[in-house]
């Protein structure tokens, strides 16, 4: 199981020397909820203030155009992941590569792979990690019932193939309902992935890279009251009242936790170096079935979400987590020695 780890530190001279650009949609937000993005704005503000508290040499930006020409910086911390268009996850690392500026997180192709739920499942299959049957109905391609994956319970989940926080998710119980959901997602400019609904709980495996190896943080799970109910974007962003509050707890199941961790490690090895990420599994505690759901590289670093909560279980403060991620990445990119 997860071994004890210690936070990494950045030398004071490097904190002053390395000019870092922090990019996030709400990097310039003053704090508090956003009318459309909800708690995402709180998240970006918190990361900014934590970085400021570390005494780093910081610049801030909330749009891509700061990278259209080479900025006067040595490193980029990208949280501007959702730009409102498909494949926006790849934009910042691609522009950084063009300018030869190192950045936190995986390279563009891997960011795109993680953002494509269908392709990420192909990686799971290659790594020998079980995942439910699926099919991705790409925009412009035929929509055929023959491609519909089997569902023993006659219930399917349909969601944008590149989405976060369960944006656009719905379910259906027949082919007509599935096609309507696909058409809605296609109409919004996205491919649609369709899977059978899997009952159970979401187990989260958070990883950070240490000494060039994927290092597992303590596993967490959402202990929900009703596992049959879809958990929506608006609930996850706290944009609706009286939504279900899923409790995020440590997952220490004596039999299943070691199995899940081995599966997660096998998957994580396919993506090195990626600095940090969250691998999600759907686990049925009654049957013992484990299925890969998705990988989220450069996932949410808010203190209220999985990555920071898992790090806290390992004894890391929010500042410890961010400094460790930066120290490892700066070492790998030659900005500090070690």
N, C-alpha and C positions, 0 to 999 in steps of 0.2 A: 504494500500500500504506500501512500504518499510519504516520502521521507522529509525530515526537517530541513528547511532551507533558511538562509539568512539574506536580508536585503543587501543589495549592492550600493556603493556610494560613489558619487562623482567628486573628484578633487575640486577644491575651491577655485583653483586657477582655471580649470576647465569650465566651470560655471560662468566665469567672467569672460573667458576667451571665446567660447563657442556661441556664435550668434544664431539663435533658434527662432524660427517662424512657426507660431502656433496658428493653425488654420481650422476654423470651425464656423458653421453657419451662424452660431450665436456667440462667437468669440468676443464681440463688442457689446453684447447684451448686458444690461445692468443687474440681472438677477431676476428671479421670479418666473412664474409660468408664462408661456407664450400662447396666444389664442389658438394657433393652429398646431404647433409642435409640442404644446404642453410642457411636460417635465424635461424634454430634451434641451430646452433653453437653460433650465436649472443645471443640468448636467454639464453643459459646455462652460457655464460660468464657474462652476465648482472646479473643473479641471484647470481653468485659467488661474484661479486664485491659489490652487495648490501649487502650480508651477511657479507662480510669483513668490510663494512662500519658501520655495527651494532656493531662491536667490539666483535664478537663471537669467541669462542675457536674452530678453524676449522681445519679439515683434509680433504683431497680431494682424490677422486678415480674415475676412468672412466671405471672400469670393475667389474664384479661380484666376481672375485676370492678373492677380499679383504675380503669377508664375508664367504669364505669357512672354515676358522677358525675364532674363535672369535677375532675381533679387539679390541684394547684398547680404546674404545669409550663408551659414555653414551647414544648417540642418533644418529639416521640416518635420513638424509634429502634426500629422494630418488627421483631423476629425471631421472634415468637410466631405463626408462619404456619400450622402444622399443629395445629389444636385438637382433632382427633379427630372432626370432623364435616364434612360436605360444605359447601363455600364458606366455610370458616373463614378463608381468605386475605383475605376482604373485611371481616372484623369490625373489626380495629383501625383501618384507615383510615376506615371508616364512622363509628365512635364518635368518632374524632378530628374528622371533619367536623362531627358533631353539636355538639361542644364548640368548634369553630373553633380547633383546635390543629394547627399544621403538623406534618408527619411526613415521614420519609424514605421515598421510593419512590413508585410510581404511585398514582393515585386508585383508589377501590374498583372501579369498573367495569372498568378496565384490569387490575387485579389478578385479577378474576374471569375476564376474557378469557384472560389468560395461564394461568390455572389450568384452563381448559376446553380440552383438547387439540383437540377437534373445531372449536370456534369459532376457535381460534388458527390452524388450517389454512385457514379461510375468509379470514382476514386475509392469509395467505400468498398465496392465490389472487388476492385483490384487488390485492396489491402486485406481482403478476407473478413470484412466487417459486415454483419447482416444489416440489410435495409429492406423496407417494404417494397413490393413491386410499384412501379410508377410509369407514367408516360408524360412527356412534355409536348404539349400542343403549341408549336411555334406559330407566330403570326405569319399568315400567308401560306402555310402548309395545310394539307387536307385534314379535316376533323372527322376521323373515322371511329365508329363504335368498336371496330375490331381492335383498335389500339388501347381501349379502356382496360386498365389493370384490373385483375379480379378483386372482388371485395366480398368476403364470406358473409358479412352482415348487411350487404346491400347499401352501404353508406360510403360516399366518397368525399374527400376534402379537395377543394380546388383553390389555388392561390397563385399570385404572380410568381413566376419562376425566379425573379430577382426582386426580393422585397425584404423588409425588416419589420420587427415588432408586430408580425401577423397582419400587416396592412393588406387589405383586399381579400382576406380569407373568407370562405363560405363552404357550405356542405350541400350535398344533393343525394337523393335516394333513387334516382333513375336517370337514364340517358338524356332525357329532355332537360332535366335540371342541371346535369353536367354541362350540356352544350350551352345553355343560357349563361351559366357562370363563366365558361370559357369565352363566350362572345363579349361579356361585360369586361373581362380582363383585357382581351385583345383590343377592345374599343378604347381602353385607357393607355394603349401603347406597349403592352407587356405580353410576353409569352406566358402560358398557363401550364402549371404542373398539376397533375391529378394523381392522387394516391388513395388507397383504401383508408378509412378512418381506423386508427389504432387506439384502443382504449388503454389507459394507463397514465403514468406520471412522467413528467419531463425531468430527466436527470441531466445536470449540467456539468461538463468536465472542462474546467478552465486550465489553460496551459500558458506558461511563459517560457521563453528560451533562456537558458543559463548555460554558459560554456558550450554554446552551439548545440545543446541538446534540449528537446521538448521536456519541460519539467511540469509534472501535474501538481496543481493545487488541490486542496481538499474538495471532493465532489459535493455538490449541492442538489437539492431537488425542490420542486414546487409541490407542496402538499395541498392540493386543491380539494374543495368540498365536493365538486361535481366534475368528474373527469369526462363526462359525456358532452359537456358544454364547450363550444369553441370560445377561446379567449381572444378577444379582438384587439385591434390596434388602439382603439379609443380607450379601452380599459387599461392597456399597458402604458399609455401615455397620460393616464389620469384625467382624461378629457370628458368622462361621464361620471355622474354621481351614482352611488349605490351599486358600483360594480363589484364583482367578486374579488376579494383580496386573497391572493394565493400566498401562502407562507413559504418563504425560502429558508430551507433548513439543510443541515449537513446530512449527507447520505452515507450511512455506515452499515448498510445491509451486509451481514457477514458473508453470505453466499454470492450475491449479485454484484456488490461493489468491486471486488477484485476482477471479476469478468469484464465489467464495463471499463475499468481503468486500462486493462490490457488492450481492449478494442480501441479505446481512445488513443493510447500510445501508438498502436499500429497505424492509425489514421494520421496522427500528428507527424510521424516520421516521413510521410509522403510530401509534407509541405515546408520542410525546413529550408532556409530560416524564415520564420514568420513573426518573431518577437512576442506576439500574444494572440490568443484566440479562444473561442468557446466552442466545444463540440457537444451537440445535444443528442440525447437518446430518448426514445419512448420506451418505458419499462412497464410491463404488466406484472405486478407483484403477485398476482394469483397464478399465472402460468409460468412465470420466469422468462417470458419472451423479451428479448432486447433488440431494438431496431434503431439504427442510425437515422436521425432526422435531418440535421443540417450542420454545417460548419460556418462560424461567423468569425472571420479574421478582422482584426482591428475593431473588435466588438466594443460595446458600451463600457466605459471606464468610470461611470458615476458610482459614488460610494454606496448607492442603494441597489446596485445591480450585481450580477453574478460574479464578474471578474474581481471587483473590489471586495465583495462579501467572501469569496473563496480565499482571497489573499489575507483577509482579516482572520480567517480560521487558521491560517499559517503564521499568524502573529505580525502581519504587515499592516501599518497604517496606510491611508490613502497616499500620503507623500512617499512612504517607503515603496509602494507599488510603482508609482510613476518614475521615481528616481532609479529603481532597479531596471525598469524597461529601457530607460534612456542610457544608463550605464552600460548595459549589455550591448545595445545597438551602437553606441558611440565607440565601444571597444572594437566591435566587429568591423566598423567602418574607418578605424584608424584615427578617430578624433581624440581618443585617450588611449594610453598604453594599458596593458594588462594581459 
